Amino acid sequence: MNTEETLSLQNELVQIQILPAFGGKISSLRSVRTGEEFLLPALNGYRHVSRTAGFDEGDLGGFDECLPSVASCGSISGQPPVPDHGDLWRSRWHTDSYDRSITIHADAQSRPLRLTRRAWLDGPSLVLDYDLLSLSDSSTTWLWSAHPLLRVEAGDRILLPDEINGAAVEYSAAGLFEKDSSIGWPHAQSASGAVIDLSTVGEKDGVTAHKLFVQVGKSGWAALYRKRTGQGLVLRFTPAALPFLGLWISLGAWPEVGGEKQYTVALEPTTSNVDSLAAAERNGTARRLGARERCQWRLELRLLGTSSPLNCDDFHASAIASSSNREPAAYSQTL
């Protein structure tokens, strides 16, 4: 199979494209009814980068897999350092099967781990089944985060379960929020005392970028709604597998250097409440696989408004109902 090939799946509601040669990236998730694209297109074009390149040297779009860390970190317990956004987004993935589903895998370089991902369509949903295997005869620590950079426009709404009313600040450009502080959700008070509605996407301003974490309760979902098309995307996951959600909100302030800047929101179900594996080991949220052990989980990206437009209230109600009625496959970790 041509390693530069684009693999695609489509039904009457949704179409996706995957680039195995570029980190197994999901480069497109599109509504068939409206033609609306929900993933941020490549800003820099697709390129192969080194094992130590920063994420800002890549294409800066699409849906990548972050393993075994999101932030770069030095050697931990004698194991190699982890590069920015992990190993897998920079790797060529191997295509195992391509028919009604797409199964690909890649091996991490900094840890003895193999991640296999099967992508398939179920009505309006892209379903991603993950299998993480330890290739080692000793235990290995890791964290994983989904990294779907979404295409946004001013007025889009970020919707979370009502039980979430606060967030922790991992990063905030220009010190708008203090790092490691706790803020409210969806309304938060900045360091200067201004109250900001984090749930409504603003205009591209060149100064705003935040990385936040929220702890997931019983409801494992997060959503982005677009009024213009009456559509939106709901991410569904099992809290036992992915107990935290990262929120990346960039209105053109990142990367801090260079030309193209991200105007995006990323809803990032994750195993940890920090970006760094070293920090996760310190706070007890790092995961561990024993010798030859494996771990499996599922993530679903469900497109709502596929048949006819929805207003925000109806979309919100549908997101809650779909998450309550169709539980994703449970998390498992087995030898």
N, C-alpha and C positions, 0 to 999 in steps of 0.2 A: 504494500500500500504506500502511495506517495506520502512522505512524511510532512509535506506542506499542505496536504489536502484539508478542505473544509468538509466536516461531516454534518449532516442536517437531519432533523426529524420534523414532520409536520402532520397535523390532522386538520379538521375543519375549523379549529378554534385558535391554535397556537403553532408557531414555528420557532425552532431553535437552530443555532449553528455552533459547532464546537471545533476548536483548532488544536488537535493533539500536539502538533509541533511547537506550539507556543503555550506551554504550561497546562495543556488540557483546557484552555480557556473557553468558557461559554461566551462567545462574542456577540450573540444576538438572541433576544427573546422578544418575539414580535406577535402582536394580535393580528389574526387573519382578517377579522371584520373591519378594523380601522386602519391596519398597516402601522399602528403605533409601535415604536421601538421602546423597550423599557430598560435596556442596558446602555451605558455610556459608550459611544463609539471610541475607537482608538484615537488618542490625541496626537501621538507621535509616530503612528504607523507601527506595524509589527516588526520586531527585531529580536535577534538572538543576543543575549547578554551573558556576561561572565558569571561565575559562581559567587562572586562577591559584590556584584553590582547592586546599587540602591534601586528601590522600586521606581524612583523618578527617572531612571534610565530606560524603563520599559515603555510600553504603549500607553499606560495610565487609564485603561478602560476595561470594560467587560467584567466577567465573573471569574476570579482566581481562587485557588485553594491555598491557605496559609498553614504550613506545617514545617517544623515543629514549634514555630514561634511566629509572631507577627513582627514585633520589633527585633532588630538585631541584638545579639547578646554575646558576651565572651564565653570562654570555656567554662563549663559547669561540671564539677566532679571529674575532671580529667577528660571530658568529652569535647569534641571540637566546637568552635564558635558557630553561631547560627547567623546567616546573613539576613539582611533586611527583607521582611515579609516572608521569610522562610526559604525553603529549597525548591518547592515544586512549581511555582509560577515561572521559573526560569528554565525548566527542564522540558525536554521532549518526552511526551508520554507515549506508551506503547498501546496500540489498538488491539484489544483482545477479540472483540466481536462488533459487528455493525450490520444490523438488520432492522428489526422493529425497536431495538434499543441500541445504545452505544455504550460499550464497556471498555474503559481504558485504565491504565495503571502507570505509576511512576514510583521510583525509589528515591527517598531522600538521600542527600549526600552527608549531612551533618549528624544524622542518626540512622541506625539500622532499621528503617521503617519503610514499608511499601503501602501506598494508598491506592486502592482500586475503587473506581466510581462507575456505577451503572446509571445512565440517564434514559428515562423513558417517559412517554406522554400518556396521561390518563385524563381524557376530556380536556378541561382547561388548565390542567396542572402539568408542570414539569416536575417529575419525581427523581430525586437523586438518592441512590442507595450507596452507602460508603462501607468499605471493609478495610480496616487498618491492621496490618500484620507486622509483628516484630520478626525481623530476620536474624535476631541475635540469640545467643545462648545465655544472655544475662538481661536484667531488666533495663528498661529505657523510659525516661520521662519525655513528655511531649505536651503541647497544646495544639488545638486546631481551631481555626476560624474560617467561616465562609467569608468571601470578600466580593460580594456583588455590587459593583459601582453602577448606580442607577442613573439613567437620563432623567433630568428634572427640568421644571420650569417654574417661574414664580407663581405662587399660589397653590402648588402641590401640598398635600397634607401628609404628615407622618402620623400614623395612628398606632397606638399601643394599647394593651389591655388596661382597663380602668384601675386595676390593682397597682399599677406602676405609677408612682407619684414623685420619684426622685431619681437622680443619676449621679454617678461619680465622674469627675473630670480627669481624663488621662492627658489631654492636650487641649490647649485653646490658643489660637493665634493672637499675638499682641496682648496676651494676658487679660483677655476679656473676662474669662473665668479663671480662678486660681487653680493651678495644677493640684491634684489630689484632694480638692475640696468636694463637698456634697452640695448639689443644687437641686432645685425643684424640677419637676416635669409635669405638664409641658411648659409652665411658666417659671422662669428662673431669673434670679437677681444677679446682675453682673457685678464685677468688682467695683464699678463706679456707682452702683445702686440702681441702674436702669433695669426695668423688668422686660424680659425678652420672651416672646412666644417661640419656642424651639420647634413646635409642631408644624409651623407654616413656613414653607420654603420661600426665602426672600429673593430679591433680584441679585444678580451676580455683582458683587461689590468690590471684590479684590482684597478684602480685609478679613473676612469671616471664615474660620475653619475650627471645628471642634471634634475631638474624639471623646465620646462618653461611653459609660457602661451602665447598664441597668441589670438588676437581678430579676430573673424570670420567676414568677410564682407558679400557679397551677395552669395558667393559660400560656401555651407556647406558640405565640404568633406575633407578627409585626407586619405593618402594611404601609404602602404608599398609594395615595389616591390622587387622580388627575381630573379636575373639574371639566376641563375643555373637552375631553373625550368621554367622560362618565365611566372611566375604567380605572382599575388599580391592580396592584400586585400584592398578594398576601403570602408571606413566608410562614410556613407551619413546621413545627419541630417538637420533639418530646423534651420537656424540661429535665427529666432524669439524665438524658444524654447531653443536653446543651443548656445548662442552667443560667447562662448569661447571654446578654445581647449587647454587642457593640454598635454604636451609632456614630457614623462618620458624616459630618455635615460640612461641606466645603463650598463656599460661594465665591471661589476664585482666588483664594489666598494660599493655595498649595499646588505644586511644590513652591517652596519659598524662593528658590532660584530657578532660572530657566524661563523658557518662553510660554508654552501652553500651560494653563492653570485648570484645575478640576472644578467644574460646576456640577456637583453631584451630591447624592445621599447614598450611603451604604448601610443596609440593615444586616448585621453580622452575627447570627447565632454562633455561639462559641463555648468552648469548655471552660474558659477562664475569665476573670474580671480584670485582667491586665493584658497588655500586648506582649510583654517580655516573658519568655519561659523562665529566665532567672528569677524575675519577680514573682511569677506563679509558684515556683518552688518555695520561695520564702513565705508566701501567704497561704500555702496549702491548697492551691487550686490547680497545680500541675497534675496531669494524668500520668499513670505509669502502666506500661505493659511488661509482663513477665516474659521469660524466655519462650519464643515461638507462640506467644499469646496473640489473640486477635480481638478487635473491638469493631462493632457494627452500629451504624445509626442511619437515620433517614432525614432528609430535608425536602420539603415540598414548596414549590413556587406556584401559587394558584392565581390565575388571571380571572378577575371578576369584571363583569360588564361585557362579556364576550358576545352575547346575543343582542343586548340593547343597553343603552347608557343607564347608569345609576347616579342618583344624587349622593352626596357625601353621607347623609344619615342612613340611607338604604345600603350603601356600600359598607359602612361600619357595622350595621346589623348583620349583613351577609358574611362579613369577615368573622364575626363572633360565632355565628351559626355554623359556618363551614368548619371552623376550628373545633367546635363542640361536638359536631356530628361525625367527623371523620378523623379519628385519632391516627397520627402517623405510627409507623412500626416502632415498637419499643426498642430502647437502647439495650445492647447486650455486649458482654465481655466474656469470652470463653477461651479455654485452652485449646 
